[in-house]
Amino acid sequence: MIGLMLGRLTGPTPGEPRLLAVQAQEGTLLLRFDQRATVEAGQIEGALALRVRAAGAATEGRMRLDGQPLRWRVENRDGQLWITLLSTRHLGGSWDSEEKDGDWVLRVHPQLR
């Protein structure tokens, strides 16, 4: 019973977007959410960073972009998800999204500069 009460206090609020899965695919990072979320993107010291107003678990991984290694990380900060992509070269990029199979998919397209 106490665990249930703590879960309600610390868990996501009802109606808040939730990250379901992250997958690196052909130079693109795919993030699947249960509903549309607000996204802000920018660059921080040569890294590509996105801030998404959603809940979800922290995770990280690696992929290759034009033969170069690239690391990505999803972190919880201040009740939001921070998605950071980092390479040995400066990164730029773009993002787009679509509704797919009842979920919302955010696609991040990093580009080496």
Secondary structure, 3 states (H helix, E strand, C coil): CHHHHHHHHHCCCCCCCEEEEEEEECCEEEEEECCCCCEEEEEECCEEEEEECCECCCEEEEEEECCEEEEEEEEEECCEEEEEEEECCCEEEEEEEEEECCEEEEEEEEEEC
